[in-house]
Amino acid sequence: MKKRIVGVIGAGHVGAHVAFVLGMRGIADVVKICDTKEQKAISERQDLMDAVMFMPHRVEYVLANYEELSDCDVIINALGEIELLATFDRDDEMAFTIPAVAECIPKIMAGGFDGIFVNITNPCDVVTDLIQKLSGLPANRVIGTGTGLDTSRLVSAIAQQTGLDHNSFTAFMFGEHGNSQITPWSLVKFAGQPYEELAEHDERFRFDRKELQERAIKGAWITFAGKNCTEYGIASTGACVTDAILHDKQEIMAASVKLDGQYGESGIYCGVPAVIGQHGVEQVMEYTLTAEEMKDFKECCQKIRTNIAKAEKLLAK
């Protein structure tokens, strides 16, 4: 019986937590840990193996270099330099992450990898775009966590206001995984009912749109301010995308995917709802947005294009 093998590049705060969630949820059978800091990788593996006894299924954690990730079904990229987030701008991570990704992806592909990439590294949309270009893999097999985590933050904020369970309604964050992302309020529905209709009779649904959107966008900085990193939310997001792939869940979730005409945009990775299954991105969902939402979304896309141009300049140096 084939084992489900997942590689994790980068054993920092995020990568280590991703590896832990993959085990605790029984998503993978083998998790390969890859980090240029040898002792860091050794120490994280030891700690993870110490936890295997308490996991729901047997999981094997092993150390690997880039070329040894060839048999992975999914590789999760969590490379990063967390100190660069001290400016509270994910774009400032680019100086480290772009060269780092440009170095490792060719080595991984030279080893014969032919699976699916899930990218966490920031700026997420830009790095995901770079991974797809460098790997040469079809766009559906390179996915960024994108606005998946931001969507979780929005859902959490709405759940706290309404008192309802997180899974009792649908809501998404669109656009850049960054400060320009937007909330399409026209898509916020409770069991199919637009929240505006509920707001007529129940004050819990009278949302301060700006305040809730700000909570979704700035949630990362609240977390970062007190612990100098983010871990649980993003690790769970990456693991969730991987779970949908390995178990062919055909699940609609917000992720950074390559647009090919959807919402009038093409050629860039951007956070929108998509169906995730065994082939990666099975379908990009295209909802009807209001004119104002579409305008804001276009501005997000332009911001991503600007950052892609900056990344290309970095690589050219």
N, C-alpha and C positions, 0 to 999 in steps of 0.2 A: 504494500500500500504506500502510495507516494506521500512523503512528508511535506508539509507546508513550510517552506523556508523563506525567511525574511531577513534581509540585511539592513543594518542601521549604521549609517555613516555619521560619525561624530558622537562621542560618548560624554558630552557635556550634560548640563541640566536637562535639556529637552530630550536628547538621544537616549540617555539612561532611563528617563521616565517612560519613553516610548517602549523601550525594551521590556520594562517592568509591566506595563499595561498589556503588551502582547502576550505575556505569560499569564498574568492574573485573569485575563478574560479568555484564555485558552484559544487565542486567535492563531498562533503559530506553533509548530512543533520544534523548529530549530530557529534560533535567532543568532545571526552572525554579527558580531560587534567589530567595527572598523574605526580606528582612530590613530592619527599620526603620533599621539602621545602614548607610547607603549605601556607605561606603568599605569596611566589612567585607565586604559582599556582593560588591563589585567585586574585592577582593583574593582572596577565596575562589574566585570564578569564574576569575580569571587562573591561580591555582595548579592548579585542576582542568583547565582547558584545556591547561595545560602537560603534563598526564599522559595526555591522550587518545591520543597516539601509541602509548602502551604498553598500551592497553586492547584487549580482544578484538574489540570492535565499535566502529564510529564512534558517538560520543556527542556531542551538542551541549549545552553548558551555557549558559543564558541567564538574564539578570536579569529579574525581574518584580515588579510590585506585586500586592496582593491581588486586585484586579479582573481582572488579566491571567492568573489561574490557571484561568479558566473552561473551557479546553479540556483540562485535565489529566484523565487517567483515574483517577489516585490523587493525593491530597495527603497528605504526611507532615507532621504537626505536631511540631516539635521546639523550640518556644519554651521558653525557660527563663532562669533567673538562677542560674547554678551556685554562686555564692557562698552562696546560701541553704542549700545542703546541708551547710554547715560544722557544723550541729547534729546531723548524722547521722540526720535525720528528714525523709523526703520530704514529709510533711504541711506542713512549714514553707515549702515553695515556693509554697504556695497563695496567699499574699498577693500574689505577682507574677503567677503563671500564670493564676489565675481571671480577674482584670480584663483581662489581655492577650488571652486567648482570647475573652472576651466582646466585646472590641473588634474583633478581626480576622474572626471567623467571619461576622458579618452582612455585612461588606464583600466577603468571598469569595462568599457566596451572592448578593449583589446583582449580582455580575459574571456570574452565570448558571451557576455550577459545578453539575454534576449527576453527579459520579463517586462515589468512595469515599474516605473519610477513614481514615488510619491514624494513631493518636495515640501519641506517645512521652511527651509532657510529663507531669510529675508534679504532684500525685498522680494516677497514670495512670487509675485506675478512675473517679475523680471528674471529671477533665477530659474523659475520653471520654464520660461521661454528659452533661456540659455541651455538648459539641460536637454530640451527637445532638439535644439539645433545641433548641439555637440554630439548627442547620442545617435542622431539619425533615425530614431524610433518614430513610428507613426504618432501623431499628436494625441490620439486617444489613449496611448500607453504612457503618457507623461502627464501627471496631475499634480496640482499644487493644493495645499490645504486652504489657501486663499481666504475667502470670507466665511469659511466654515466655522472657525472659532468666533469670529465677530457675530455670526448668526446666533451662536450659542449664548453669547453675552446679551444680545437683544432679547432672545427668548427668556433668558433668566430674569432680565429686568421686567418684562411683561408679566412673567409668572409671579414675581414678587408683588407687583401692583394689583393683579387680579386675584391672587390667591389660588390660581388654577395650576394644575400639573403642567410641566414643561411640554408634554406630548399632547396636550388638549387643543392646541392651535398651531397654525403655520405662520411663519414669518421668516424673511430672509434679509441679509445684507448683500448688496450688490456692489460691484466695481473693484477698486483697488483694495488690497489688504493694507490699508494705510489711512491717513487722515482724511482723504477725499471720498471715502466710500459713502454710500447712501442707503437709506431705508425706503424701499417702495411700499408706502403705507397702503396702497391699493391692494396689495397681496396679503395683508394681515387678516386672517380669517379664523373664526372659532367654529369648528365643526362645519365649515363651509359658509358660515354667516359673517359678512363684513363687520368689523368691530364698530363702525359708525352706527349701524342699526342697533347694536347692543347698547351703545353709549346713550341712546335716546331714553333708556329706561334704567340704566345702571351706571352710576358715577365711576365704578371701577374701570370702565372701558373708555372714560374720557381722558385720553392720553395727552400728555404734554409731549408732542412729537419731537421737538428739538431736544428736550431733556433726555428722553429715552434713547434717541439716536446718539447723543453725546456719551451716554453710559456705555453703549455698545462700542463706540470708537475709542473711548478713553479708558475702558476697563483694563487694558494691558498696562497702562501707566500707573493705575492705582496699585496693581499687583507689583509692578517693578519698583515702585517707590519704596516699598518696605522690605523687599527681599532681593532686589537687584537681578531679578530673572522672572520668567514665567515658565511654569512647568506642567501642572496638572491639566489645565484646559487644552493647551496645544498638543500635549502628548496624547490625550484622549481623542482629539480631532484626527491626528495622524493615524492612530490605531483604528479609529472608526472607518476611515477611508480604506485602510488595508483589509479590515474585516469584510467590508462590502465586496472587495475584489476577490478575496480568497474563498468566500462563501457564496459568490454570485448572487448577492442580495437584491440586485436591481433596485437599489434604494435612491430616492431623490434627495440630494443634499447639496448645500452650497459648497463649491470648490472652484479653484482656479483652473479653467479649461480653455482650450484654444477656440476662439470664435471663428466661424466660417460663414458669415452672413447674418448670423443671429443678432437681433437688435441693431441691424445695420452696420455691424462692425466685423472686420476680418483681420486675420494675421496676428492677433495678440492674445495672450493669456489674460483672463479677467475673471473675477469672482461672480458666478451666476449659478443657479440651481442646475444640476445635471444628474442623470441616472448613472450610477456607478455599479459595475458588475464585473464578471470574470475577464472581460476584455478591456477593462479600464473605464473610459468614458463611453457608455453605450449610447447616450443621447444627451444633447444640450437642450434643456427645456427653454422654450421661448414664450414668456408670458406677455400679455398686453400691459404696457406701462402707460401712465398718464403722460401728457406732453411735458409737464414739469419734471417728472421722474426721468423721462428719456433725455431731457436736456442735461440734467445732473449726471446721468450715467455716461453720456458722451464726454463730459468734462473729466470724469474718472479715467476713461479710456485714453484721453489725450495725456493725462498725467503719467499713465503707464508707458505710453510711447516715448515721452520725454525721458523717462528713466531708462528705457531700453537703449536709447541713444547715448546716455551717459555710460551705460555698461559697455557699449561697443567702443567708446573712446578709451575706457579703462583697459580693455583687452588690446587695443591698438598700441598702447604705450610699451 
